[in-house]
């Protein structure tokens, strides 16, 4: 069937696509720091590159999205879009690290030890319920870590950015909770 003005028509109506919001609507604060302070690179390196950091979340969600594309297209699409939000978080954290006098290396610092990010950090479960449970737990942990850091870090610019990022993680928590109840 052709529509003369607009070209080919879809053969049949597509089922209405469910688009779930994956970010909080409030704007991100500007990426600014009070002054260079390399001590603050330590907690930010955990946010970026530890086993529970943004890089792990990005890889894990894209992996899961690939596996679920056929069987759970709405969940797969949502995971892919959440991964893009985490990528945005990674970009913001990296910019803060540069302004603090460091660089956004995929190496986390904890207790005086440097741990390179690596491919064993994401969960590779193939079972949908387990995927969502792992995702929910890591979003909850991340959310609490951001709020704790925002409370402890003495630079108010960084604290407000971390609180804003935590709002997105709160949305992700609700999404995973909802998916788990709908399975
Ligand atoms: Fe998240």
Boltz pocket constraint, residues with backbone or C-beta under 6 A from the ligand:
constraints:
  - pocket:
      binder: B
      contacts: [[A, 57], [A, 82], [A, 86], [A, 139], [A, 168], [A, 169], [A, 172]]
      max_distance: 6.0
